[in-house]
Amino acid sequence: MALEAVDLSLLDGNILTAFWPLMKKVFSKSKLSPKDINPELTPMERKQGLIAFVSAGKGSSSAQDAIRFHAVGDDGKSQPYLKHVWLLYSPKSAENAEEIRKNAISSYPIKCDMVELDLTNDVQNLKKIKEKIDVIAERALQEDISHKDLAIDLTGGTVIVSLSFFLSSLLYGFNMQIMIPNETDQDGRPIFEAGSRAFGIALTK
């Protein structure tokens, strides 16, 4: 499915439209990808590892929905092989992150770690965020979770956080995903209580 065919108002924070021009500039100066690359939404496959950012307020539900997607099969009962979740959060979203972590480990046989981003420094610094993801990438390999079997969710963060996640996915080969709300109100805002569904982000020419 082409990104242009999707109602962009459904994308939490308009993440892709917000920083896609900047990503093209990054591509044009790198050897990672051609200049004319375009994103497409694709069906998301369940993975062993998940990296997600927990936002403040009701928007944090997207991280919880992402965990549920990878932890529970299509039948809503069986549990695939999700093994470890890393929740990145800011001081303002610490309470939400802890609640999601507790719910995850009590509901599924998985590990769930919290990784704090200092809002005054890390969230505005691509390098520092990437350094935290570098640690996660190494930890995943130590737990026999290959980078190709690790999903990184671009939903919920600031433009800088999402861009850091994106660049890390290029360097490590993570699977990019985004959570799209199941329902929106008359103004196009997500109805968080209705949940959200995961889509993969594929890069095509």
C-alpha positions as CSV (number, residue, x, y, z in Angstrom):
1,M,0.0,0.0,0.0
2,A,1.5,3.4,-1.0
3,L,1.8,5.9,1.8
4,E,-0.1,8.4,-0.4
5,A,-3.1,6.1,-0.4
6,V,-3.4,6.2,3.4
7,D,-5.3,8.9,5.2
8,L,-2.3,10.8,6.8
9,S,-4.6,12.1,9.6
10,L,-4.5,8.6,11.0
11,L,-0.7,8.7,11.5
12,D,-0.1,9.6,15.2
13,G,1.5,13.0,15.1
14,N,1.8,12.9,11.3
15,I,5.2,11.3,12.0
16,L,6.1,10.3,8.5
17,T,5.0,13.6,6.8
18,A,6.8,15.6,9.5
19,F,10.3,14.3,8.9
20,W,10.3,12.6,5.6
21,P,11.8,15.6,3.8
22,L,14.6,15.6,6.3
23,M,15.2,11.9,5.8
24,K,15.5,12.5,2.0
25,K,18.2,15.0,2.7
26,V,20.0,12.4,4.9
27,F,19.7,9.8,2.1
28,S,21.0,12.2,-0.5
29,K,24.3,12.6,1.5
30,S,24.6,8.9,2.4
31,K,25.3,5.6,0.7
32,L,22.4,3.9,2.5
33,S,19.7,4.6,0.0
34,P,19.0,6.3,-3.4
35,K,17.5,9.9,-3.4
36,D,14.2,8.9,-4.9
37,I,13.2,6.4,-2.2
38,N,9.6,6.3,-1.0
39,P,7.9,4.7,2.0
40,E,5.1,2.2,1.7
41,L,2.9,0.7,4.4
42,T,3.0,-3.1,4.4
43,P,1.5,-5.9,6.6
44,M,3.6,-6.2,9.8
45,E,5.1,-9.5,10.9
46,R,5.4,-10.4,14.5
47,K,9.0,-10.2,15.9
48,Q,11.0,-11.5,18.9
49,G,12.1,-8.0,20.0
50,L,10.4,-4.6,20.1
51,I,11.7,-1.1,20.7
52,A,8.9,1.5,21.3
53,F,8.7,5.1,22.6
54,V,6.1,5.8,25.3
55,S,4.6,9.2,25.0
56,A,2.8,11.2,27.7
57,G,-0.9,11.3,27.9
58,K,-3.3,8.9,26.1
59,G,-1.0,8.6,23.1
60,S,1.0,6.1,25.1
61,S,-1.6,3.5,24.3
62,S,0.1,2.9,20.9
63,A,3.1,1.4,22.7
64,Q,0.8,-0.9,24.6
65,D,-1.0,-1.9,21.4
66,A,2.4,-2.6,19.7
67,I,3.3,-5.0,22.5
68,R,0.0,-6.8,22.3
69,F,0.4,-7.1,18.5
70,H,3.7,-8.9,18.8
71,A,2.8,-10.9,21.9
72,V,-0.6,-12.3,20.7
73,G,-1.4,-14.2,17.5
74,D,-4.1,-13.4,15.0
75,D,-6.5,-15.6,16.8
76,G,-6.2,-13.3,19.9
77,K,-5.2,-16.3,22.1
78,S,-1.9,-17.9,21.0
79,Q,1.3,-16.3,22.0
80,P,4.0,-16.0,19.3
81,Y,7.6,-15.7,20.2
82,L,8.0,-12.1,21.4
83,K,10.8,-12.3,24.0
84,H,11.9,-8.8,24.9
85,V,10.5,-5.2,24.8
86,W,12.5,-2.0,25.4
87,L,10.4,1.0,26.3
88,L,12.0,4.4,25.8
89,Y,10.4,7.2,27.7
90,S,10.9,10.8,28.8
91,P,10.5,12.0,32.4
92,K,7.0,13.2,31.6
93,S,6.0,9.7,30.4
94,A,7.7,7.7,33.1
95,E,4.4,6.8,34.9
96,N,2.9,5.6,31.6
97,A,5.9,3.6,30.8
98,E,6.0,1.9,34.2
99,E,2.3,1.0,33.9
100,I,2.8,-0.4,30.4
101,R,5.8,-2.4,31.6
102,K,3.9,-3.9,34.6
103,N,1.0,-4.8,32.3
104,A,3.3,-6.5,29.8
105,I,5.2,-8.7,32.2
106,S,2.0,-9.7,34.0
107,S,0.2,-10.5,30.8
108,Y,2.9,-12.2,28.7
109,P,6.0,-14.3,29.3
110,I,8.4,-11.6,28.2
111,K,11.1,-9.3,29.4
112,C,10.3,-5.5,29.4
113,D,13.0,-2.9,30.2
114,M,12.6,0.8,30.5
115,V,15.1,3.2,29.0
116,E,14.9,6.9,30.0
117,L,15.6,9.7,27.6
118,D,16.4,13.0,29.4
119,L,14.0,15.5,27.7
120,T,16.5,18.3,28.1
121,N,19.2,16.5,26.3
122,D,18.6,13.1,24.7
123,V,15.3,13.9,23.0
124,Q,17.0,16.7,21.1
125,N,20.1,14.8,20.3
126,L,20.2,12.2,17.6
127,K,23.5,10.8,18.6
128,K,22.6,10.3,22.3
129,I,19.4,8.5,21.4
130,K,21.2,6.3,18.9
131,E,23.8,5.4,21.6
132,K,21.0,4.1,23.7
133,I,19.7,2.1,20.8
134,D,23.2,0.8,20.2
135,V,23.1,-0.7,23.7
136,I,19.8,-2.3,23.0
137,A,21.0,-3.7,19.7
138,E,24.0,-5.4,21.4
139,R,21.7,-6.7,24.2
140,A,19.4,-8.2,21.7
141,L,22.2,-10.2,20.1
142,Q,23.3,-11.5,23.5
143,E,19.7,-12.8,23.9
144,D,19.8,-14.5,20.5
145,I,17.4,-11.9,19.0
146,S,18.7,-11.1,15.5
147,H,18.4,-7.5,14.3
148,K,16.1,-8.8,11.5
149,D,13.8,-10.1,14.2
150,L,13.5,-6.9,16.0
151,A,10.8,-4.3,15.4
152,I,11.3,-0.6,16.1
153,D,8.1,1.5,16.4
154,L,8.2,5.1,15.0
155,T,4.9,6.1,16.7
156,G,4.6,8.4,19.6
157,G,7.9,10.2,19.7
158,T,9.1,13.7,18.7
159,V,10.5,14.2,15.2
160,I,14.0,13.8,16.6
161,V,13.2,10.5,18.4
162,S,11.4,9.1,15.4
163,L,14.3,10.1,13.1
164,S,16.8,8.5,15.4
165,F,14.7,5.3,15.4
166,F,14.6,5.5,11.6
167,L,18.3,5.9,11.1
168,S,19.0,3.1,13.6
169,S,16.7,0.8,11.6
170,L,18.8,1.5,8.5
171,L,22.1,0.8,10.2
172,Y,21.0,-2.3,12.0
173,G,18.3,-3.7,9.7
174,F,15.5,-3.4,12.2
175,N,11.9,-3.7,11.0
176,M,10.2,-0.3,11.1
177,Q,6.6,-0.2,12.1
178,I,3.9,2.4,12.8
179,M,0.7,2.1,14.8
180,I,-2.4,3.4,13.0
181,P,-5.6,4.0,15.1
182,N,-8.6,1.8,14.4
183,E,-11.0,4.8,14.8
184,T,-10.8,8.6,14.6
185,D,-13.3,11.2,15.7
186,Q,-15.0,13.7,13.4
187,D,-11.9,16.0,13.6
188,G,-9.6,13.1,12.5
189,R,-8.1,12.7,16.0
190,P,-7.4,9.1,17.2
191,I,-9.9,7.5,19.5
192,F,-7.3,5.8,21.8
193,E,-9.8,3.5,23.5
194,A,-10.5,1.9,20.1
195,G,-6.9,0.7,19.8
196,S,-4.5,0.7,16.9
197,R,-3.0,-1.7,14.4
198,A,0.6,-2.2,13.3
199,F,1.9,-1.6,9.8
200,G,5.4,-2.2,8.5
201,I,7.2,0.6,6.7
202,A,9.0,-0.6,3.6
203,L,11.4,1.6,1.6
204,T,11.0,1.4,-2.1
205,K,12.3,3.3,-5.2
